[in-house]
Amino acid sequence: MQNIIDMQTQTRNLISLATRSLTPEQWFTIPTGHDNNIAWNVGHIITVHQSLVYRLSYNETHTTKEFAKMFNPGTSPADWTENPDPSELSELLTSTHEAFIADHANGHFTKYRPYATTTGVSIQTVTDGATFNLFHEGLHLGTILAIRNHF
């Protein structure tokens, strides 16, 4: 699992670097050809990790149900009543990863409910969930970079 944690650290650092200097307008712009904005992609990354690693291992998530409702698969910024705070998204990107490291070290992931992803991947263990999450975060990092290239 340490290799997975190290790769997620790198991915989260790349996302933080890619979003660090964005203006609020850039966080919320949906360029032509894209379905969502950078804020949604960052929130979605956090939400899916919380689901794949925490919820499916019967642990409490480090985000609220309201947060998840904004960023779950199938959601859209068009559904938001107000925009999320970019600084909160950035902080959660870091704090949820740090919590994952600590929770893993403290043995919090002993049970797991098997899950089949919408892409047909069968996840049987928390290690499977964390591994699939790396793939997922990489896809959304690519989307964030593609959106950022519009500015």
Long-range contacts (C-beta under 8 A, 24 or more apart in sequence): 1-104, 1-127, 1-130, 4-127, 4-130, 4-131, 4-134, 5-100, 5-101, 5-104, 5-130, 7-134, 8-97, 8-100, 8-130, 8-133, 8-134, 8-137, 9-97, 11-134, 11-137, 11-138, 11-141, 12-93, 12-94, 12-97, 12-137, 14-141, 15-42, 15-45, 15-93, 15-137, 15-141, 15-144, 16-90, 16-93, 16-94, 18-141, 18-144, 18-145, 18-148, 19-86, 19-89, 19-90, 19-144, 19-148, 20-90, 22-86, 22-148, 22-151, 24-86, 26-148, 26-151, 27-83, 27-86, 27-89, 28-77, 28-83, 29-147, 29-150, 29-151, 30-77, 31-147, 31-150, 34-143, 34-146, 34-147, 35-76, 36-76, 36-77, 36-143, 37-77, 37-147, 38-144, 38-147, 38-148, 39-77, 39-83, 39-84, 39-86, 39-89, 40-70, 40-71, 40-75, 40-76, 40-77, 41-140, 41-143, 41-144, 41-147, 42-89, 42-90, 42-93, 42-140, 42-144, 43-67, 43-70, 43-71, 43-84, 43-89, 43-92, 44-71, 44-72, 44-73, 44-75, 44-140, 45-93, 45-136, 45-137, 45-140, 46-71, 46-89, 46-92, 46-93, 46-96, 47-71, 47-72, 48-73, 48-133, 48-136, 49-96, 49-100, 49-133, 49-136, 49-137, 50-96, 52-115, 52-123, 52-129, 52-130, 52-132, 52-133, 52-136, 53-100, 53-109, 53-126, 53-129, 53-130, 53-133, 56-112, 56-113, 56-115, 56-123, 56-126, 56-129, 57-108, 57-109, 57-110, 57-111, 57-112, 57-113, 57-126, 57-129, 58-111, 58-112, 58-113, 59-103, 59-108, 59-109, 62-92, 62-95, 62-96, 62-99, 63-92, 63-96, 67-92, 73-118
